[in-house]
Every structure is written in structure tokens, then in C-alpha cells.
């Protein structure tokens, strides 16, 4: 059975989420602190298909757990937390979280987010070709690796998915809402500036490497596109 890792130090919350997860056909694996979450994920990584991760936990907070998991796994991660500042939301998404749910929440809403993120993963897994090369840019979605001119570029999961979407559709211009729907999903409730901040950071990283044959262009009043020169 597919498993869901639920990491939260509040036993009442884990119990409610576990009950709803079973109704979705997912077997819950419960962790009450960050250290236990990492241990359980390492032991059961092959079976865990999604993670619900609280930010404020003993031993290791959710941000650190997310960062460590992202070093070797693209498993979907949904942050669940009472911290609602924009900085915390952006930080969670930038380090690799796929979605962000604020407490207090309804368990049915959380499960809707779980279904949405699993649908997106299913679509990605069904793509036959997971590697792509154009000019001196290479993207490998199996390994979540990017190279420019043969040199590795360190990008976050979302930055790689953005770059893949733009480069694979070099004849198309994407609006910010298009990119939000494609990368974050229709259920994402964030703002379009999330796209702008990701594009800005991605450009800064890519521009450290020579790429005279292509560029990521801003089309004012419309959105973004991948330009071949």
C-alpha cells in the first residue's frame, strides 16, 4: 500500500489526518518530531508517496527536514503549519515544498491538496522522456539535474520544473497564472509573485554560466518565455 508520512508533534492532529488518509487509500506513517520523520522516511522511502510536514517540531524543524529529504528525493512535500508570514511560505516553497497549508485547517482540505499533488506527480511520471537538451542546456528530470555547457547548476526542484516547462515549450509564452497552474497546480492558493521570485533566482543562478544560444525572456504584460538566439 502507498504510504503517507505525517510529521507533527500534535498527536490529535496526526490522529485526525491519519484517519482521513486511510479513507484516501493511504497508509499513515506517524512521526512526532523531525528526527523521527527523517528516520522513518529513510526506512520506508520506497513506499512513501507524499509527506505532510509540520514546521514547528522538536529536534529538527520542518524546513530542515524538507531540505535534507530534497537532497536525494523528489517525493511531494506539503508543509502544514501555523506560521503564516509570507517569508515562511516563500522559504518553504524555495527549499522544495510542493504546497503550504496553514493551521487551523480542515482535514478534508489537506486531503484535497494531497490528491492534487499526487495527480501532478502522476502526470510527471507518465512523461516518457525525462531528459531534454537544447543548445548547451541539459535537463534531467529523473535526477533533477541541470547542466549548462557541461557544468552542473544547483537549482531547486521548482526552479528545475519551471526551466523544463519553459525550455520544452520554447515557442510558447506563459503567463504567471499558466506557470502557477502547471508547476504548483490548480489548487495552489499563492500569488503570481511566487513565479516572479522563482524566475529571478533561477536567472541569477543560470547567468553565472555562458549561454549565448538561449535566454529566459520577460514579455512585459504577458509573462515569460524561453528564447533561442
C-alpha atoms as an extended CHARMM CRD file, in Angstrom:
* protein
*
       229  EXT
         1         1  UNK       CA              0.0000000000        0.0000000000        0.0000000000  PROA      1               0.0000000000
         2         2  UNK       CA              1.1710000000        3.5610000000       -0.7000000000  PROA      2               0.0000000000
         3         3  UNK       CA              2.1480000000        5.3680000000        2.4770000000  PROA      3               0.0000000000
         4         4  UNK       CA              1.8440000000        8.9610000000        3.6740000000  PROA      4               0.0000000000
         5         5  UNK       CA              4.3420000000       10.2860000000        6.2240000000  PROA      5               0.0000000000
         6         6  UNK       CA              2.6080000000       12.6350000000        8.6800000000  PROA      6               0.0000000000
         7         7  UNK       CA              5.0910000000       14.5800000000       10.8200000000  PROA      7               0.0000000000
         8         8  UNK       CA              3.6130000000       16.7490000000       13.5820000000  PROA      8               0.0000000000
         9         9  UNK       CA              4.2170000000       16.8870000000       17.3420000000  PROA      9               0.0000000000
        10        10  UNK       CA              0.4720000000       17.2870000000       17.9960000000  PROA      10              0.0000000000
        11        11  UNK       CA             -0.9360000000       13.7720000000       18.4280000000  PROA      11              0.0000000000
        12        12  UNK       CA             -4.5250000000       14.9570000000       17.9440000000  PROA      12              0.0000000000
        13        13  UNK       CA             -3.6430000000       16.4180000000       14.5410000000  PROA      13              0.0000000000
        14        14  UNK       CA             -1.7430000000       13.3060000000       13.4240000000  PROA      14              0.0000000000
        15        15  UNK       CA             -4.6560000000       11.1230000000       14.5270000000  PROA      15              0.0000000000
        16        16  UNK       CA             -7.2160000000       13.1420000000       12.5340000000  PROA      16              0.0000000000
        17        17  UNK       CA             -5.0210000000       13.3330000000        9.4240000000  PROA      17              0.0000000000
        18        18  UNK       CA             -4.2430000000        9.6170000000        9.6610000000  PROA      18              0.0000000000
        19        19  UNK       CA             -7.9580000000        8.8050000000        9.7440000000  PROA      19              0.0000000000
        20        20  UNK       CA             -8.6320000000       10.8970000000        6.6370000000  PROA      20              0.0000000000
        21        21  UNK       CA             -5.5570000000        9.4840000000        4.8750000000  PROA      21              0.0000000000
        22        22  UNK       CA             -6.8680000000        5.9320000000        5.2900000000  PROA      22              0.0000000000
        23        23  UNK       CA            -10.0840000000        6.9860000000        3.5420000000  PROA      23              0.0000000000
        24        24  UNK       CA             -7.8750000000        8.0530000000        0.6030000000  PROA      24              0.0000000000
        25        25  UNK       CA             -6.3200000000        4.5950000000        0.4830000000  PROA      25              0.0000000000
        26        26  UNK       CA             -3.0340000000        5.7500000000        2.0350000000  PROA      26              0.0000000000
        27        27  UNK       CA             -1.3260000000        4.0140000000        4.9510000000  PROA      27              0.0000000000
        28        28  UNK       CA             -0.2520000000        6.6490000000        7.5130000000  PROA      28              0.0000000000
        29        29  UNK       CA              3.2500000000        6.6320000000        8.9960000000  PROA      29              0.0000000000
        30        30  UNK       CA              3.4060000000        8.9450000000       12.0280000000  PROA      30              0.0000000000
        31        31  UNK       CA              6.3980000000       10.9550000000       13.2830000000  PROA      31              0.0000000000
        32        32  UNK       CA              6.2050000000       13.2630000000       16.3160000000  PROA      32              0.0000000000
        33        33  UNK       CA              9.4800000000       15.1060000000       15.7470000000  PROA      33              0.0000000000
        34        34  UNK       CA             11.8350000000       15.9880000000       12.8970000000  PROA      34              0.0000000000
        35        35  UNK       CA             14.4380000000       13.3820000000       13.7360000000  PROA      35              0.0000000000
        36        36  UNK       CA             11.8630000000       10.5940000000       13.7340000000  PROA      36              0.0000000000
        37        37  UNK       CA             10.4630000000       11.8970000000       10.4320000000  PROA      37              0.0000000000
        38        38  UNK       CA             13.8550000000       11.5780000000        8.7330000000  PROA      38              0.0000000000
        39        39  UNK       CA             14.4350000000        8.1350000000       10.2360000000  PROA      39              0.0000000000
        40        40  UNK       CA             11.0530000000        6.7900000000        9.1000000000  PROA      40              0.0000000000
        41        41  UNK       CA             11.4790000000        8.2650000000        5.6260000000  PROA      41              0.0000000000
        42        42  UNK       CA             14.9190000000        6.6720000000        5.2360000000  PROA      42              0.0000000000
        43        43  UNK       CA             13.4940000000        3.3020000000        6.3190000000  PROA      43              0.0000000000
        44        44  UNK       CA             10.3580000000        3.4130000000        4.1510000000  PROA      44              0.0000000000
        45        45  UNK       CA             11.2930000000        5.7430000000        1.2850000000  PROA      45              0.0000000000
        46        46  UNK       CA             10.2450000000        3.2760000000       -1.4130000000  PROA      46              0.0000000000
        47        47  UNK       CA              6.6640000000        3.1580000000       -0.0920000000  PROA      47              0.0000000000
        48        48  UNK       CA              6.1120000000        6.7930000000        0.9470000000  PROA      48              0.0000000000
        49        49  UNK       CA              4.3910000000        8.7260000000       -1.8450000000  PROA      49              0.0000000000
        50        50  UNK       CA              3.6840000000       12.0340000000       -0.0560000000  PROA      50              0.0000000000
        51        51  UNK       CA              4.7040000000       13.8460000000        3.1490000000  PROA      51              0.0000000000
        52        52  UNK       CA              2.6880000000       16.1690000000        5.4080000000  PROA      52              0.0000000000
        53        53  UNK       CA              5.3170000000       18.1160000000        7.3220000000  PROA      53              0.0000000000
        54        54  UNK       CA              4.7740000000       20.4870000000       10.2480000000  PROA      54              0.0000000000
        55        55  UNK       CA              7.2510000000       23.3640000000       10.5310000000  PROA      55              0.0000000000
        56        56  UNK       CA              7.4740000000       23.7060000000       14.3200000000  PROA      56              0.0000000000
        57        57  UNK       CA              8.6820000000       20.3290000000       15.6110000000  PROA      57              0.0000000000
        58        58  UNK       CA             11.1940000000       19.2030000000       18.2670000000  PROA      58              0.0000000000
        59        59  UNK       CA             14.7520000000       18.1300000000       17.3600000000  PROA      59              0.0000000000
        60        60  UNK       CA             14.5900000000       19.2870000000       13.7180000000  PROA      60              0.0000000000
        61        61  UNK       CA             12.0890000000       21.7670000000       12.3080000000  PROA      61              0.0000000000
        62        62  UNK       CA             10.1380000000       21.0800000000        9.1380000000  PROA      62              0.0000000000
        63        63  UNK       CA             12.3130000000       23.3470000000        7.0000000000  PROA      63              0.0000000000
        64        64  UNK       CA             15.4350000000       21.3610000000        7.8760000000  PROA      64              0.0000000000
        65        65  UNK       CA             13.6600000000       18.0280000000        7.3440000000  PROA      65              0.0000000000
        66        66  UNK       CA             12.4530000000       19.2210000000        3.9370000000  PROA      66              0.0000000000
        67        67  UNK       CA             15.9500000000       20.3620000000        2.9330000000  PROA      67              0.0000000000
        68        68  UNK       CA             17.5090000000       17.0200000000        3.8950000000  PROA      68              0.0000000000
        69        69  UNK       CA             14.8850000000       14.9680000000        2.0790000000  PROA      69              0.0000000000
        70        70  UNK       CA             15.2220000000       17.1530000000       -1.0250000000  PROA      70              0.0000000000
        71        71  UNK       CA             18.9290000000       16.2800000000       -1.2200000000  PROA      71              0.0000000000
        72        72  UNK       CA             18.0200000000       12.8570000000       -2.5730000000  PROA      72              0.0000000000
        73        73  UNK       CA             14.2620000000       12.5790000000       -3.1570000000  PROA      73              0.0000000000
        74        74  UNK       CA             11.5840000000       14.4160000000       -5.1880000000  PROA      74              0.0000000000
        75        75  UNK       CA              8.7400000000       12.9800000000       -3.0500000000  PROA      75              0.0000000000
        76        76  UNK       CA              5.8690000000       15.5210000000       -2.7580000000  PROA      76              0.0000000000
        77        77  UNK       CA              6.0390000000       17.5360000000        0.4740000000  PROA      77              0.0000000000
        78        78  UNK       CA              3.1750000000       19.6290000000        1.8550000000  PROA      78              0.0000000000
        79        79  UNK       CA              4.1240000000       21.9450000000        4.7250000000  PROA      79              0.0000000000
        80        80  UNK       CA              1.4450000000       22.1620000000        7.4400000000  PROA      80              0.0000000000
        81        81  UNK       CA              1.9940000000       24.9950000000        9.9100000000  PROA      81              0.0000000000
        82        82  UNK       CA              0.5520000000       27.8200000000       11.9860000000  PROA      82              0.0000000000
        83        83  UNK       CA              3.2260000000       30.1800000000       10.6940000000  PROA      83              0.0000000000
        84        84  UNK       CA              1.5650000000       32.2930000000        8.0270000000  PROA      84              0.0000000000
        85        85  UNK       CA              4.1090000000       35.0130000000        7.2510000000  PROA      85              0.0000000000
        86        86  UNK       CA              4.9380000000       35.4240000000        3.5650000000  PROA      86              0.0000000000
        87        87  UNK       CA              8.6280000000       34.8450000000        4.3640000000  PROA      87              0.0000000000
        88        88  UNK       CA              7.8920000000       31.4210000000        5.8340000000  PROA      88              0.0000000000
        89        89  UNK       CA              5.6940000000       30.4460000000        2.8850000000  PROA      89              0.0000000000
        90        90  UNK       CA              8.2980000000       31.5070000000        0.3350000000  PROA      90              0.0000000000
        91        91  UNK       CA             11.0910000000       29.8160000000        2.2820000000  PROA      91              0.0000000000
        92        92  UNK       CA              9.1640000000       26.5430000000        2.4360000000  PROA      92              0.0000000000
        93        93  UNK       CA              8.4690000000       26.5930000000       -1.2990000000  PROA      93              0.0000000000
        94        94  UNK       CA             12.0180000000       27.6530000000       -2.1530000000  PROA      94              0.0000000000
        95        95  UNK       CA             13.6110000000       24.7510000000       -0.2860000000  PROA      95              0.0000000000
        96        96  UNK       CA             11.4580000000       22.2750000000       -2.1640000000  PROA      96              0.0000000000
        97        97  UNK       CA              7.9990000000       22.0250000000       -0.6050000000  PROA      97              0.0000000000
        98        98  UNK       CA              5.2120000000       21.4450000000       -3.1310000000  PROA      98              0.0000000000
        99        99  UNK       CA              2.4350000000       23.1590000000       -1.1980000000  PROA      99              0.0000000000
       100       100  UNK       CA              1.7490000000       25.0050000000        2.0520000000  PROA      100             0.0000000000
       101       101  UNK       CA             -1.3150000000       24.6360000000        4.3260000000  PROA      101             0.0000000000
       102       102  UNK       CA             -1.9920000000       26.9530000000        7.2690000000  PROA      102             0.0000000000
       103       103  UNK       CA             -3.4300000000       25.9280000000       10.6250000000  PROA      103             0.0000000000
       104       104  UNK       CA             -6.2190000000       25.8730000000       11.5470000000  PROA      104             0.0000000000
       105       105  UNK       CA             -7.2760000000       23.7710000000        8.5790000000  PROA      105             0.0000000000
       106       106  UNK       CA             -9.8930000000       21.2160000000        7.6860000000  PROA      106             0.0000000000
       107       107  UNK       CA             -8.5890000000       17.6760000000        7.1800000000  PROA      107             0.0000000000
       108       108  UNK       CA            -10.6610000000       17.4240000000        4.0050000000  PROA      108             0.0000000000
       109       109  UNK       CA             -8.8300000000       20.4730000000        2.5960000000  PROA      109             0.0000000000
       110       110  UNK       CA             -5.4690000000       18.8730000000        3.3820000000  PROA      110             0.0000000000
       111       111  UNK       CA             -6.5140000000       15.6700000000        1.6340000000  PROA      111             0.0000000000
       112       112  UNK       CA             -7.6290000000       17.6930000000       -1.3980000000  PROA      112             0.0000000000
       113       113  UNK       CA             -4.0990000000       19.1270000000       -1.5210000000  PROA      113             0.0000000000
       114       114  UNK       CA             -2.6910000000       15.6090000000       -1.2180000000  PROA      114             0.0000000000
       115       115  UNK       CA             -4.8240000000       14.3970000000       -4.1320000000  PROA      115             0.0000000000
       116       116  UNK       CA             -3.7630000000       17.3990000000       -6.2360000000  PROA      116             0.0000000000
       117       117  UNK       CA             -0.0450000000       16.9150000000       -5.6180000000  PROA      117             0.0000000000
       118       118  UNK       CA             -0.2920000000       13.1810000000       -6.3160000000  PROA      118             0.0000000000
       119       119  UNK       CA             -2.1050000000       13.9020000000       -9.5960000000  PROA      119             0.0000000000
       120       120  UNK       CA              0.7150000000       16.2200000000      -10.6420000000  PROA      120             0.0000000000
       121       121  UNK       CA              3.2980000000       13.5660000000       -9.7870000000  PROA      121             0.0000000000
       122       122  UNK       CA              1.3520000000       11.0000000000      -11.7980000000  PROA      122             0.0000000000
       123       123  UNK       CA              1.4120000000       13.2430000000      -14.8670000000  PROA      123             0.0000000000
       124       124  UNK       CA              5.1640000000       13.7790000000      -14.4840000000  PROA      124             0.0000000000
       125       125  UNK       CA              5.8140000000       10.0480000000      -14.1180000000  PROA      125             0.0000000000
       126       126  UNK       CA              3.8280000000        9.3420000000      -17.2580000000  PROA      126             0.0000000000
       127       127  UNK       CA              6.1000000000       11.5260000000      -19.3270000000  PROA      127             0.0000000000
       128       128  UNK       CA              8.1430000000        9.0910000000      -21.3950000000  PROA      128             0.0000000000
       129       129  UNK       CA             11.1350000000       11.3270000000      -21.8840000000  PROA      129             0.0000000000
       130       130  UNK       CA             12.5940000000       12.7400000000      -18.6990000000  PROA      130             0.0000000000
       131       131  UNK       CA             15.7010000000       14.3260000000      -20.1950000000  PROA      131             0.0000000000
       132       132  UNK       CA             15.9680000000       17.2140000000      -22.6010000000  PROA      132             0.0000000000
       133       133  UNK       CA             18.7500000000       19.1510000000      -24.3060000000  PROA      133             0.0000000000
       134       134  UNK       CA             18.6400000000       22.4070000000      -26.2290000000  PROA      134             0.0000000000
       135       135  UNK       CA             21.7430000000       24.3820000000      -27.1980000000  PROA      135             0.0000000000
       136       136  UNK       CA             24.1540000000       23.9620000000      -24.2410000000  PROA      136             0.0000000000
       137       137  UNK       CA             21.3380000000       23.3690000000      -21.7220000000  PROA      137             0.0000000000
       138       138  UNK       CA             20.6240000000       19.8480000000      -20.4220000000  PROA      138             0.0000000000
       139       139  UNK       CA             17.7760000000       18.9830000000      -18.0390000000  PROA      139             0.0000000000
       140       140  UNK       CA             17.2770000000       15.5340000000      -16.4780000000  PROA      140             0.0000000000
       141       141  UNK       CA             14.0170000000       15.1890000000      -14.5290000000  PROA      141             0.0000000000
       142       142  UNK       CA             14.8620000000       11.6630000000      -13.3780000000  PROA      142             0.0000000000
       143       143  UNK       CA             17.8330000000       13.0200000000      -11.4500000000  PROA      143             0.0000000000
       144       144  UNK       CA             16.5090000000       16.5770000000      -11.1040000000  PROA      144             0.0000000000
       145       145  UNK       CA             19.8050000000       17.7760000000      -12.5660000000  PROA      145             0.0000000000
       146       146  UNK       CA             20.6100000000       20.7320000000      -14.8160000000  PROA      146             0.0000000000
       147       147  UNK       CA             23.8000000000       21.4050000000      -16.7450000000  PROA      147             0.0000000000
       148       148  UNK       CA             24.8580000000       24.4190000000      -18.7940000000  PROA      148             0.0000000000
       149       149  UNK       CA             27.8500000000       23.8220000000      -21.0190000000  PROA      149             0.0000000000
       150       150  UNK       CA             28.5300000000       20.5670000000      -19.1970000000  PROA      150             0.0000000000
       151       151  UNK       CA             28.6820000000       22.2460000000      -15.7720000000  PROA      151             0.0000000000
       152       152  UNK       CA             26.1980000000       21.3660000000      -13.0320000000  PROA      152             0.0000000000
       153       153  UNK       CA             23.8310000000       24.1520000000      -11.9690000000  PROA      153             0.0000000000
       154       154  UNK       CA             22.3440000000       23.9470000000       -8.4720000000  PROA      154             0.0000000000
       155       155  UNK       CA             18.6050000000       24.6740000000       -8.8140000000  PROA      155             0.0000000000
       156       156  UNK       CA             15.6940000000       23.8800000000       -6.5140000000  PROA      156             0.0000000000
       157       157  UNK       CA             13.0230000000       21.3620000000       -7.5390000000  PROA      157             0.0000000000
       158       158  UNK       CA             10.5400000000       24.0810000000       -8.5160000000  PROA      158             0.0000000000
       159       159  UNK       CA             13.2010000000       26.0280000000      -10.4470000000  PROA      159             0.0000000000
       160       160  UNK       CA             14.0370000000       22.9060000000      -12.4460000000  PROA      160             0.0000000000
       161       161  UNK       CA             10.3580000000       22.2810000000      -13.1980000000  PROA      161             0.0000000000
       162       162  UNK       CA              9.9660000000       25.9040000000      -14.3040000000  PROA      162             0.0000000000
       163       163  UNK       CA             13.0280000000       25.7090000000      -16.5520000000  PROA      163             0.0000000000
       164       164  UNK       CA             11.8260000000       22.3960000000      -18.0210000000  PROA      164             0.0000000000
       165       165  UNK       CA              8.3680000000       23.8200000000      -18.7780000000  PROA      165             0.0000000000
       166       166  UNK       CA              9.7670000000       26.9280000000      -20.4530000000  PROA      166             0.0000000000
       167       167  UNK       CA             12.5360000000       25.1670000000      -22.4150000000  PROA      167             0.0000000000
       168       168  UNK       CA             10.3130000000       22.2980000000      -23.6120000000  PROA      168             0.0000000000
       169       169  UNK       CA              7.8150000000       24.8300000000      -24.9490000000  PROA      169             0.0000000000
       170       170  UNK       CA             10.1950000000       27.3750000000      -26.4740000000  PROA      170             0.0000000000
       171       171  UNK       CA              7.5750000000       28.6000000000      -28.9710000000  PROA      171             0.0000000000
       172       172  UNK       CA              5.0900000000       29.4510000000      -26.2210000000  PROA      172             0.0000000000
       173       173  UNK       CA              4.7900000000       32.4240000000      -23.8760000000  PROA      173             0.0000000000
       174       174  UNK       CA              3.4890000000       31.5400000000      -20.3960000000  PROA      174             0.0000000000
       175       175  UNK       CA              1.5290000000       33.9140000000      -18.2130000000  PROA      175             0.0000000000
       176       176  UNK       CA              2.2270000000       33.8190000000      -14.4900000000  PROA      176             0.0000000000
       177       177  UNK       CA             -1.1080000000       32.0720000000      -13.9360000000  PROA      177             0.0000000000
       178       178  UNK       CA             -0.1930000000       29.4690000000      -16.6010000000  PROA      178             0.0000000000
       179       179  UNK       CA              3.0120000000       28.6950000000      -14.7290000000  PROA      179             0.0000000000
       180       180  UNK       CA              1.2660000000       28.5970000000      -11.3460000000  PROA      180             0.0000000000
       181       181  UNK       CA             -1.2290000000       26.0700000000      -12.7270000000  PROA      181             0.0000000000
       182       182  UNK       CA              1.4490000000       23.9840000000      -14.4830000000  PROA      182             0.0000000000
       183       183  UNK       CA              4.0230000000       23.8680000000      -11.6900000000  PROA      183             0.0000000000
       184       184  UNK       CA              2.1340000000       24.4460000000       -8.4420000000  PROA      184             0.0000000000
       185       185  UNK       CA             -1.2380000000       23.0640000000       -9.5370000000  PROA      185             0.0000000000
       186       186  UNK       CA             -4.7840000000       24.3850000000       -9.8140000000  PROA      186             0.0000000000
       187       187  UNK       CA             -5.3450000000       24.0760000000       -6.0650000000  PROA      187             0.0000000000
       188       188  UNK       CA             -2.4050000000       26.3240000000       -5.1750000000  PROA      188             0.0000000000
       189       189  UNK       CA             -3.6420000000       29.4660000000       -3.4140000000  PROA      189             0.0000000000
       190       190  UNK       CA             -0.4600000000       31.5370000000       -3.5610000000  PROA      190             0.0000000000
       191       191  UNK       CA              0.1560000000       34.6990000000       -5.5560000000  PROA      191             0.0000000000
       192       192  UNK       CA              1.6620000000       35.1690000000       -9.0010000000  PROA      192             0.0000000000
       193       193  UNK       CA              4.6940000000       36.8920000000       -7.4610000000  PROA      193             0.0000000000
       194       194  UNK       CA              5.7780000000       33.4040000000       -6.4100000000  PROA      194             0.0000000000
       195       195  UNK       CA              6.5620000000       32.8110000000      -10.0890000000  PROA      195             0.0000000000
       196       196  UNK       CA              8.4600000000       36.1080000000      -10.3410000000  PROA      196             0.0000000000
       197       197  UNK       CA             10.6470000000       35.3380000000       -7.3240000000  PROA      197             0.0000000000
       198       198  UNK       CA             11.4520000000       31.8360000000       -8.6060000000  PROA      198             0.0000000000
       199       199  UNK       CA             12.2940000000       33.1370000000      -12.0900000000  PROA      199             0.0000000000
       200       200  UNK       CA             14.5280000000       35.8650000000      -10.6290000000  PROA      200             0.0000000000
       201       201  UNK       CA             16.5310000000       33.4200000000       -8.5130000000  PROA      201             0.0000000000
       202       202  UNK       CA             16.7300000000       30.8750000000      -11.3410000000  PROA      202             0.0000000000
       203       203  UNK       CA             18.0500000000       33.5020000000      -13.7580000000  PROA      203             0.0000000000
       204       204  UNK       CA             20.6820000000       34.6350000000      -11.2620000000  PROA      204             0.0000000000
       205       205  UNK       CA             21.9720000000       31.0710000000      -10.9850000000  PROA      205             0.0000000000
       206       206  UNK       CA             21.8890000000       30.3560000000      -14.7300000000  PROA      206             0.0000000000
       207       207  UNK       CA             23.5610000000       33.6590000000      -15.6270000000  PROA      207             0.0000000000
       208       208  UNK       CA             26.7270000000       32.5280000000      -13.8490000000  PROA      208             0.0000000000
       209       209  UNK       CA             27.2770000000       30.2680000000      -16.8770000000  PROA      209             0.0000000000
       210       210  UNK       CA             27.7120000000       31.2570000000      -20.5090000000  PROA      210             0.0000000000
       211       211  UNK       CA             24.5760000000       30.5260000000      -22.5620000000  PROA      211             0.0000000000
       212       212  UNK       CA             24.7380000000       32.6780000000      -25.7220000000  PROA      212             0.0000000000
       213       213  UNK       CA             22.2820000000       30.4330000000      -27.6050000000  PROA      213             0.0000000000
       214       214  UNK       CA             19.2870000000       30.9100000000      -25.3390000000  PROA      214             0.0000000000
       215       215  UNK       CA             17.7500000000       33.0320000000      -22.6190000000  PROA      215             0.0000000000
       216       216  UNK       CA             14.6910000000       33.2820000000      -20.3910000000  PROA      216             0.0000000000
       217       217  UNK       CA             12.8130000000       36.3600000000      -21.5170000000  PROA      217             0.0000000000
       218       218  UNK       CA             10.2710000000       38.5480000000      -19.7820000000  PROA      218             0.0000000000
       219       219  UNK       CA              7.4490000000       39.5350000000      -22.1130000000  PROA      219             0.0000000000
       220       220  UNK       CA              6.0800000000       42.6340000000      -20.4310000000  PROA      220             0.0000000000
       221       221  UNK       CA              2.3710000000       42.4960000000      -19.7470000000  PROA      221             0.0000000000
       222       222  UNK       CA              2.2440000000       38.7920000000      -20.6430000000  PROA      222             0.0000000000
       223       223  UNK       CA              4.7060000000       36.5900000000      -18.7720000000  PROA      223             0.0000000000
       224       224  UNK       CA              7.7930000000       34.5360000000      -19.5670000000  PROA      224             0.0000000000
       225       225  UNK       CA              9.2250000000       32.5550000000      -22.4520000000  PROA      225             0.0000000000
       226       226  UNK       CA             12.3310000000       30.6070000000      -23.4910000000  PROA      226             0.0000000000
       227       227  UNK       CA             14.1380000000       32.3560000000      -26.3310000000  PROA      227             0.0000000000
       228       228  UNK       CA             16.5230000000       30.6300000000      -28.7400000000  PROA      228             0.0000000000
       229       229  UNK       CA             19.0160000000       33.0370000000      -30.3070000000  PROA      229             0.0000000000
